[in-house]
Amino acid sequence: MDYSQFLMMPQELGLLVVFLLVFLFDTFMPKKSLGALPVFTSVLFGAFTLANYFMLTRGTAFSGMFETTASTFVMKVILNIGMLIVLVQSIKWSNSEFQAVRRGEYYELLLTTLFGMYLMISARHFLLFVIGLETASLPLAALVAFNKNRYESHEAAAKYMFTAIFSSAIFMLGLSFVYGLTGSMYFGDIAAKVLAGGNSVLLITALAFVIAGVGFKLSLVPFHLWTADVYQGAPTAVTSYLSVISKGAAAYAFLIILVQVFGAVYSAVWEWMLYALIVLTITLGNLFAIRQRNIKRFLAFSSISQAGYIMLGVVAANELGLASLMFYVLVYIVSNLAAFGVVSAIENFSGKVSIDDYNGLYKTNPRLAFTMMLAMFSLAGIPPFAGFFSKFFIFVGALETGSVAIYVLVLIALINTIVSLYYYLLVVKAMFIRQDDCVIPTFKSACSERLAMTVCTLGIIFIGIASCIYTFLVEAVNADNIIFGLLK
């Protein structure tokens, strides 16, 4: 074995170094010094994220099983940004009385899941993809159950574990059909066999199982039933991570699989499958979000709807669609984590998680109310905030295909945007318009929480108008020469 191939994995090796340093700090430092572990991890991971600037490589390793390109590199950096915000947000929570004894495990499990997502993004062989998928999924079950003294956390972990098991089984069943048809697990080899073999019933069945398996990870309807309960029962720091980081990695990997493996049967097979999933996901996510009074369940159904918009970049299946998907994930990270930052700060102080508890929040905590308002505006797609530009670019990327069906799909998505505006404004109304006495008194959030919310707020305001970011993403995708021609 040529060990020099590992040099094609600089980001993975860098993340492994971060993990080992965190593990050694947690294992060998004196007990009185362990309170510094959250700050140590955040600073170390921040340095690693900055060092990514020098880690761009292009090429394949392990006989083509692993590939690193400009777009995979950028996607991992985007995930790093979200991970860093989550780490900073959770400093106070991880040092709390009930979590301090398990703070090391929290950070080690988070870094393990991110390593699995790295593998998913760069995998060009289904065996490596499954390894990455399970590495990213299984530690999340332990994280969901982290509040071991709460029944809701145990219930959420059980539901997440059963869902992960069934989704993986469905996905593996689809892969077994694909292997039976093609005799290979390499993306390129499967694509060539699919192109030569035509559209068989077994291929359509296999692709349906593959889409269903990944659909569980993305919380696409009708594979979303676990989402609200898990988001509500898990610790808020874990919920924020689940809602953005894992969703972004799965969406990118999903697009690559559909394009590079099943692109030859795009219009005949999986195009219409995704159309139906997108319409159901956006519509039902919006309708159920309106009914929620728990803020974490509210954001859960919001994330389901947002997953539908992200999938518009997948169904576009072109360079602009991939760049728009990556931009949407970046904007979604800062917008959703801004909302979860406010939820986490309030929950850490008062334990309140009901939308009704936010009535009159502006009177007692105007800065938190302002941050939450910007987050809701961005998630709803109100200009001039970043969420408006992310939706605009994802719609433009989808419309590049030029078919009548895609115009109808985008029209339905636009109508749903109006519906989402209604329920996002319900939160703003509670904070600024309702005159009830606020049950949340004035308090000062932790410095780490304020820092994370400030970064997210700046991202909401400036990412959309900084056109260089989107241009950079388009250039990165175009530099990869990803083959979309089979989709025509």
Beta strands, then each sheet from edge to edge (+ up, - down):
strand 1: 59-61
strand 2: 66-68
sheet 1: 1+ 2-
end
